[in-house]
Amino acid sequence: MEVYAKRLSRITIGLIILTIAVYILRGVGILTFIPGGVIYLLFFGAIACGVLSKLARRLRW
């Protein structure tokens, strides 16, 4: 299941980049309509995908 772990790694990186972009754009004032809870969901989603990716690589389903 190495493909599964690689896919989760790509999703993790994508979520981290998206979270940083939204956070910066919200701070600048361009995306002020997005609530802070959405940023938290993106952040915790990236953490969850990262943990699952590491588990998938370690367990080698």
C-alpha positions in Angstrom: 0.0 0.0 0.0 2.9 2.4 -0.7 0.6 4.1 -3.3 -1.9 4.9 -0.5 0.9 6.4 1.7 2.2 8.5 -1.2 -1.3 9.7 -2.0 -1.8 10.7 1.6 1.5 12.5 1.6 0.4 14.6 -1.4 -2.9 15.4 0.2 -1.1 16.5 3.4 1.2 18.8 1.5 -1.7 20.2 -0.5 -3.7 20.9 2.7 -0.7 22.6 4.3 -0.2 24.8 1.3 -3.9 25.6 1.1 -4.1 26.4 4.8 -1.1 28.7 4.7 -2.5 30.5 1.6 -6.0 31.0 3.2 -4.4 32.1 6.5 -2.2 34.7 4.7 -5.0 35.9 2.4 -7.4 36.2 5.4 -4.8 38.2 7.3 -4.2 40.6 4.4 -8.0 41.1 4.2 -8.8 39.5 0.9 -10.6 36.5 2.3 -12.3 38.1 5.3 -15.5 36.2 4.8 -13.9 32.8 5.7 -14.5 32.0 9.4 -11.6 30.9 11.6 -13.2 27.5 12.1 -12.5 26.7 8.4 -8.8 27.4 8.9 -8.8 25.1 12.0 -10.5 22.4 10.0 -7.8 22.7 7.2 -5.0 22.6 9.8 -6.3 19.6 11.7 -7.1 17.8 8.4 -3.5 18.3 7.3 -2.3 16.9 10.7 -4.7 13.9 10.4 -3.6 13.1 6.8 0.1 13.3 7.9 -0.5 10.9 10.8 -2.3 8.5 8.5 0.4 8.7 5.9 3.1 7.9 8.5 1.0 5.0 9.8 0.4 3.6 6.4 4.2 3.7 5.6 5.0 2.1 9.0 2.4 -0.6 9.0 2.8 -1.6 5.3 -0.7 -2.9 4.8 
